[in-house]
Amino acid sequence: MKLLLTDSGITNPSIQEALVDLLGKPISESTALCIPTAAYAQNGGTGHAWRLISGNQPIGAMVELPWQSVGVLELTALPSVDESVWLPSVREADALLVGGGDPMYLCHWMRESGLAGLLPTLSAVYVGMSAGSMVLTPRIGEDFVRWSLPGGGDETLGLVDFSLFPHLDFEGLPDNTMANAEKWAAGLSVPSYATDVQTAVKVNGDQVEVVSEGHWKHFTV
């Protein structure tokens, strides 16, 4: 799988170069599908979804990049639609742009829609932002659980073997300090990364690389 797990989207030239490298061609020659589903489970979610879809993100770029074309894939709609209608678009896309919001809600709908099972088979580059990145990890930690799955828990899709603490030292999130990230990491059973707005984790098969023009920390088990 080819993954670019960003904190806040494409926020600097280094992260954009990593995206182009994973795509294997210019962004202008690549097609993308935008997935806003995670936004709906948080306050103001309809506005957050609109900003992602319309290319009006307040910090990093996703849809704003000069894609050849962009479509919207709403996961909550897929269980009511025959797979033959939407699956070809997913298989043909060069990138999936998965927005932020609530990671557990996104996890639920990735499973319910069938997309979770498809991800390892796709050639598209998965570009996550915040919750869109966290959902691929084994666990998000109880601190990040807001919307709960039936039965509770903080387990997510586990398509990578590390967890993510996003928005490190972000001005609008006073609890997202390095000290709290260290406490969060200590409660997990997997390696993890704390990342700031200028940081992403690039995954290309078995190769994992941090791409950053900011600050971050890797926590081992």
C-alpha positions, 0 to 999 in steps of 0.5 A: 500500500502507498499511504501519506498520513498527514496531520493537516493535509499538504502543508509544505513542499516536502509533503507535496513532493512525497505525494508526487513520489507516491503517485509516480506522476504529476498531481495535474495528471492524477485523479482523486476521490474525496472522502468527507465522512469523518466530519459528520460526527463532530460539532460543525461537521457539515461545515467541515465537510463542505470545506474539505469538498470545496477546497477551502481547508483552513490550513493544508491542501487536499482538494485544493491541489491541481488534480486532473479531476476530483469526485466525492465518495460518501461512505454512508451512502455506499451500503444502499448503492450497488457496488457496481455503481461506485467500485469502478470509480474507486479502482480507477482513482489515483488518490483517495483524499480522506478528511478529518473528523472523528476516527471511530465514526470513520472506522465504522463507515469504512467497514460498513461501506466495504471500503476497509476491505478493499484498501489493501487491493487498491492502487490508489495513494491513500492521503489521510488528514488527521482522523483520516490518517488515524483510522488506519492505525491499530489503536487511537487511544482512549483520549481520542475516542468521542463517537463510540462503536457498539461495545466501545474500544479504541481499535481501528483498522490496523493497516499500519503497525503504529499509532498517531497523535496529531496536531502536536502543540497546535494553538487551538488544542491546548491539551495536545502537548508533548507531555500529553503525547508521551502519556498517551503513547505509554498507554498503547501497545504499539509504536507511535508518532506525535506529529505537528501540522508540518509533518506526515508519515509516508508509507510505501510498502514496508518502507516508513518515512517521516516527512516534516518541516516541523517537529515530531517524535517517535515513541517505541514500545 
